[in-house]
């Protein structure tokens, strides 16, 4: 079978290399998450402004039933 001391023979430089790779991987994920959060915040601000602009706009009612093809015709 496996000899326990042979399994534990991982050099210090191998451990440091693995830790650096893991650190870079999670660092990239963190940066992508921050970037996505920033983009979503900007989009939310844009939609809030658009919503406020539409809410403040004066509503003009138009009667759309005048030209309707199924309106009741009185002959």
N, C-alpha and C positions, 0 to 999 in steps of 0.2 A: 504494500500500500504506500501511501504518501508518508514521508518523514516530516514531522512537524517543523523542525528547524529549516528544512528546505523550502517550505511554504512561506515562512516568515522572512525569507531573504529578498526583500524588496528594498532597493537602495533609496536613500534619502532624496536623490535627484529625481527618481521616478515619482515619488510622492509629491514633490514640488511641481513637477511637470503636470501631473494629473490635477492638482489644485489650481494651477494657473489656467488650464483648459476649462475647468468648471467655473472659475471666476469670470473668464472672458465670456463664456456662454450665458451665464446669468446676468452679466453686465449688459450684454446685447439685448436680452429680453427686457431688462429694466429700461433701457433707453427707448426701445420700441414701444413699451407701455406708456412712458412719459410723452412720447411724440403723439401717440394715439389719443391720449387724454387731452393734450393741447389742441389737437384738431377737433375733437368732439366739443370742447369748450367754445372754440371759435364758431363752430356750426350752430351751437345752441344760442350763442349771442346773436348771430345773424337771423336765426328763426324767431327769436324774441323780438328783435327790431322789426322784422317783417310783420309779425303778428300785431304788434302795437300800431304800426302804420296802417294796417287794414282795419283795426278797431277804431282808430281815430278818423278814418276817412268817412266823409258824410255819405250815408246810405241814400241811394236814389232808387226809388221803387219804379219798376217798369212793368206794365201789364203785358205779359207775354201770351195771354189767351186770345187776343184779337185775331190772330192769323191761324189759330189752331184748326186743323182739318176736321176734328170731331166735335166742334162746338155745336150747340143746339141751334138749328136754323128754324126760324119761325116763318112759315110761308103763308 
